[in-house]
């Protein structure tokens, strides 16, 4: 007897079930991949932000620390802003600035070489003499050679190896000159020597070119050459650089301080108040006041000359900005464009003090030689205002 035909159901998945499982697995894998990528991007952004925070704070601290000490030992009106001749065997040079259409090398607490939207060059100068403004008056005309004649007293705190600046009583009559004390005269205690040779890098062979007259010229002691704080800050290829007179190897070309710093900017805070008679930074106990911000030198004292000694003596504060970028790079999209940063950073936009108008500046953050656009990075801006306290603590 024949059995009827019956469907025999076999075990396993059907083709439809298999396809559904594959689709679900692919969706789960896609979701997990996107989750991992998103997590990595967030981690990179956080790490990059931490890097820029650290580098920017280090850069701003370094500049602010220099600004706070600037002017010590060079705040006498005879010295501050004086066009100074400096000859250094190790290669350090003072930055130049314009005065009456001519480039000079002023010895000032702070000097800003403004470069528009590009990084500035900012210099801070100070001495380290224990006496601050220790000085001695010239008691015989200096007509050449390698010695100065002062009064019969031994100059207080002057030591062999100290840096000295000789300045005329009336600025502008002759340049100031910077030399180094090499010894005292054997026959006369009132003779200061500045012979050239090993260990005396600031002494030019053959003496000085300028003539200094007795009783109207003064010699100032800035302290040991090994501690002379002449610093020039700049940025090149995303690296903060420092040229320092007392740092071996950094006198001529500068050394790297921190990377991923794309710009530094500075502004002078001037006291432009009109006063009768001689300007006194502390006539009523209120000290100097910021009345105007400027990235370039102005005629702050109203004498008709931009960059005169009086203008440098009216710098009450300096405003500093550091722009740092993250190390993490955002990859361009399918069109080859990045969207990490849409606009160039702006610095100095806030009003401080409240009565002084801000002078905002947009900063160019592009790094020369970088194959990626500046929009592929994230940026942080760090700002500070530092009073030039030594500008008003005058002898």
C-alpha positions in Angstrom: 0.0 0.0 0.0 1.5 3.3 -1.1 2.0 6.0 1.6 0.8 9.5 0.7 3.5 12.2 -0.1 4.1 14.5 2.9 6.4 17.6 3.1 9.4 16.9 5.1 10.5 20.0 7.1 14.3 20.1 7.4 16.1 21.8 10.2 18.2 25.1 9.8 17.7 28.6 8.5 15.9 29.6 5.4 17.5 32.0 2.9 15.2 34.8 4.0 16.1 34.3 7.7 19.8 34.3 6.7 19.5 37.5 4.8 17.7 39.2 7.7 20.4 38.1 10.1 23.1 39.5 7.9 21.4 42.8 7.6 20.9 43.1 11.4 24.5 42.2 11.9 25.7 44.8 9.5 23.6 47.4 11.1 25.0 46.5 14.5 28.5 46.6 13.1 27.9 50.0 11.5 26.4 51.4 14.7 29.4 50.1 16.7 31.9 51.5 14.2 30.3 54.9 14.3 30.2 54.8 18.1 34.0 54.0 18.2 34.8 56.7 15.7 32.8 59.3 17.5 34.5 58.3 20.8 37.9 58.6 19.2 37.1 62.0 17.8 35.9 63.2 21.1 39.0 61.8 22.8 41.3 63.5 20.2 39.4 66.8 20.6 39.8 66.6 24.4 43.5 65.7 24.2 44.1 68.4 21.6 42.3 71.0 23.8 44.4 69.9 26.8 47.6 70.3 24.7 46.6 73.8 23.5 45.6 74.8 27.0 49.0 73.7 28.4 51.1 75.3 25.7 49.1 78.5 25.7 49.3 78.9 29.5 53.0 78.2 29.5 53.6 80.8 26.8 51.4 83.4 28.4 53.0 82.8 31.8 56.5 83.2 30.4 55.7 86.5 28.7 53.8 87.8 31.7 56.6 87.0 34.0 59.0 88.9 31.9 56.6 91.9 31.6 56.2 92.1 35.4 60.0 92.4 35.9 60.7 94.7 33.0 62.1 98.1 33.5 64.1 97.3 36.7 67.3 99.3 36.6 66.4 101.3 33.4 63.5 103.4 34.7 65.5 106.6 35.2 64.2 109.3 32.8 67.8 109.7 31.6 67.9 106.0 30.6 64.4 104.8 29.7 63.9 105.0 25.9 67.4 106.1 25.2 68.8 105.1 21.8 71.4 102.6 22.9 74.5 101.2 21.2 75.0 97.6 22.2 77.9 95.5 20.8 77.7 91.8 21.9 80.3 89.2 21.0 77.7 86.5 21.6 75.3 88.1 19.0 72.4 89.5 21.0 70.9 92.6 19.4 68.3 95.0 20.6 65.1 95.2 18.5 64.7 98.3 16.4 61.9 100.9 16.5 61.2 104.1 14.6 61.7 107.5 16.0 61.1 110.5 13.7 61.2 108.2 10.7 64.6 106.7 11.6 65.2 103.3 13.1 66.8 103.3 16.5 67.5 100.7 19.3 65.7 102.1 22.4 66.5 100.7 25.8 63.0 100.4 27.2 61.0 98.2 29.5 58.9 96.8 26.7 59.1 97.1 22.9 56.6 95.8 20.5 57.3 95.3 16.8 53.7 95.0 15.5 53.2 93.0 12.4 49.5 93.6 11.8 47.6 90.3 11.9 50.8 88.3 11.9 52.8 87.4 15.1 54.5 90.3 16.8 58.0 90.5 18.2 57.9 91.5 21.8 61.0 92.5 23.9 61.3 92.9 27.6 64.4 94.5 29.2 65.5 94.7 32.8 68.6 94.7 34.9 69.3 92.8 38.1 71.5 95.2 40.1 70.8 95.2 43.9 70.7 99.0 43.9 68.1 99.1 41.1 69.4 102.5 39.7 72.9 102.5 41.0 74.7 105.3 39.2 77.9 107.3 39.2 78.5 110.7 37.6 81.3 111.2 35.0 83.9 113.5 36.5 86.1 113.8 33.3 85.2 114.0 29.7 85.2 110.7 27.9 87.0 111.2 24.6 87.9 107.6 23.8 89.7 104.6 25.2 88.4 102.1 27.7 87.9 103.9 31.0 85.5 106.3 32.7 86.6 108.7 35.4 84.0 109.2 38.2 84.2 110.9 41.6 86.5 109.6 44.3 83.9 107.4 45.9 83.7 103.7 45.1 80.4 103.2 43.2 77.9 101.2 45.3 77.4 97.6 44.1 79.6 98.0 41.0 81.4 94.6 40.5 83.7 93.3 37.8 81.6 91.7 35.1 78.6 94.1 35.7 76.9 95.6 32.7 77.0 99.4 32.6 75.1 102.0 30.5 76.5 105.5 30.1 73.8 108.1 29.3 73.8 111.8 28.7 71.7 114.1 30.9 69.8 115.3 28.0 68.5 112.4 25.9 68.9 112.9 22.2 72.1 114.8 22.4 74.1 111.6 22.1 73.3 107.9 22.1 73.6 105.8 25.3 76.3 103.0 25.3 76.3 99.7 27.0 79.6 98.2 28.2 80.9 95.8 30.8 83.0 96.6 33.9 86.4 94.8 33.5 88.2 96.3 36.4 89.1 99.4 38.5 92.1 101.7 37.9 95.2 100.7 39.8 96.4 104.3 40.4 93.0 105.8 41.0 90.0 104.3 42.7 87.7 106.5 40.7 88.5 104.8 37.4 86.2 102.3 35.8 87.7 100.1 33.1 85.9 98.4 30.2 88.6 96.6 28.3 87.7 94.2 25.6 88.7 90.5 25.9 87.6 87.1 27.1 84.8 87.4 29.6 83.7 90.9 28.6 81.5 90.3 25.6 79.9 93.7 25.6 83.1 95.8 25.3 84.0 96.9 21.8 87.6 96.9 20.8 88.9 100.4 20.5 86.4 102.0 22.9 83.3 103.9 22.2 82.5 106.1 19.2 80.5 108.7 21.3 81.8 111.5 23.4 80.5 111.9 26.9 80.9 115.1 28.9 81.7 115.4 32.6 79.0 116.3 35.1 76.2 115.8 32.4 76.7 112.1 31.8 75.9 109.2 34.2 76.9 105.6 34.4 74.2 103.1 35.5 74.8 99.6 36.8 72.5 96.9 35.5 74.0 94.0 37.4 76.0 90.9 36.3 76.1 90.1 32.6 75.1 86.5 33.5 71.8 87.7 34.8 71.0 90.5 32.4 67.3 90.1 31.4 67.2 91.3 27.8 64.6 89.0 26.2 63.0 89.0 22.8 60.0 86.8 22.1 58.8 85.7 18.6 56.9 83.0 16.8 58.1 81.0 13.8 56.5 77.9 12.2 54.1 77.4 15.1 56.9 77.5 17.8 57.4 80.2 20.5 61.1 81.3 20.4 63.1 83.2 22.9 66.3 85.2 22.4 68.0 85.9 25.7 71.2 87.8 26.5 72.0 85.7 29.5 71.1 82.3 28.1 74.0 80.6 26.3 73.1 79.5 22.8 70.0 81.7 22.7 71.6 85.1 22.1 71.6 85.1 18.3 68.8 82.9 16.9 66.7 82.0 19.9 65.6 78.7 21.3 62.3 76.9 21.3 60.1 77.4 24.4 56.9 75.5 23.5 55.3 74.3 20.3 51.9 74.8 18.7 51.8 78.5 19.5 50.8 80.2 16.3 50.8 83.8 17.4 51.7 86.3 20.1 50.3 89.8 20.1 51.0 92.8 22.3 49.6 96.3 22.9 51.0 99.2 24.8 48.8 100.7 27.6 49.7 104.5 27.5 49.2 107.2 30.1 48.4 110.1 27.7 47.1 112.6 30.4 48.1 116.2 29.8 50.0 117.5 32.8 51.5 120.9 33.5 55.3 120.9 33.8 57.3 117.8 34.1 55.4 114.5 33.9 55.3 112.8 37.2 53.9 109.2 37.2 52.9 109.5 40.8 51.9 113.1 41.5 48.9 112.4 43.7 49.5 108.8 44.9 47.3 107.3 42.2 50.2 106.2 40.0 50.1 105.8 36.2 46.8 105.3 34.5 46.0 103.5 31.2 44.1 105.9 28.9 44.8 104.4 25.5 45.7 101.0 24.0 47.8 100.8 20.9 49.7 98.0 19.1 52.2 100.6 17.8 54.0 103.5 19.4 52.1 106.8 19.6 53.0 110.4 20.6 51.9 109.7 24.2 53.6 112.7 25.7 52.5 115.2 23.1 55.9 116.4 22.1 55.2 116.0 18.4 57.6 113.0 18.0 56.3 109.4 17.8 58.6 107.1 19.7 60.4 109.8 21.8 61.9 108.8 25.2 58.8 110.4 26.9 56.5 108.0 25.0 58.3 105.0 26.4 58.2 106.5 29.8 54.4 106.7 29.6 53.9 103.0 29.1 51.8 102.0 32.1 51.0 98.4 31.1 51.2 95.9 28.3 48.4 93.8 27.0 49.4 90.3 25.9 47.7 87.6 23.9 48.8 84.1 23.0 47.0 81.9 20.4 47.7 78.2 20.7 46.4 75.4 18.4 45.6 71.8 19.1 47.9 69.0 18.0 45.0 67.0 16.7 44.1 67.6 13.1 40.6 67.3 11.7 40.5 65.4 8.5 39.0 67.2 5.5 35.6 66.1 4.2 34.9 64.7 0.8 35.2 68.2 -0.7 38.6 68.6 0.9 37.4 71.2 3.5 37.8 71.3 7.2 35.3 72.8 9.7 37.1 72.6 13.0 37.5 76.4 13.0 35.3 78.7 10.9 36.7 82.1 11.7 40.1 83.6 12.5 40.5 84.3 16.3 40.1 87.8 17.6 42.1 89.1 20.5 41.9 92.2 22.8 38.1 92.5 22.2 37.2 93.1 25.8 37.1 96.5 27.4 39.7 96.9 30.2 39.8 99.2 32.1 36.1 100.0 31.7 36.8 103.6 30.6 39.4 102.7 27.9 38.2 101.7 24.5 39.3 98.2 23.3 41.3 97.8 20.1 40.4 94.4 18.8 42.7 92.6 16.4 42.1 89.6 14.2 45.0 87.1 14.2 46.4 85.2 11.2 46.9 81.6 12.5 48.2 80.0 9.3 51.6 78.3 9.7 54.0 78.6 6.9 54.8 75.3 5.3 51.8 73.5 6.7 50.1 71.4 4.1 46.7 71.6 5.8 44.5 74.7 6.0 44.3 76.5 9.4 40.6 75.5 9.5 41.6 72.0 10.3 42.8 72.9 13.8 41.1 74.2 16.9 42.5 77.3 18.7 42.6 78.8 22.2 43.2 82.4 23.0 44.9 83.4 26.3 45.1 87.1 27.4 46.6 89.1 30.2 47.2 92.7 31.2 50.5 93.3 33.1 51.3 96.6 34.8 54.8 97.9 34.1 55.3 98.7 37.8 58.9 99.8 37.4 57.9 102.5 35.0 56.4 104.5 37.9 58.9 103.4 40.6 61.4 106.0 39.5 64.4 107.4 41.4 
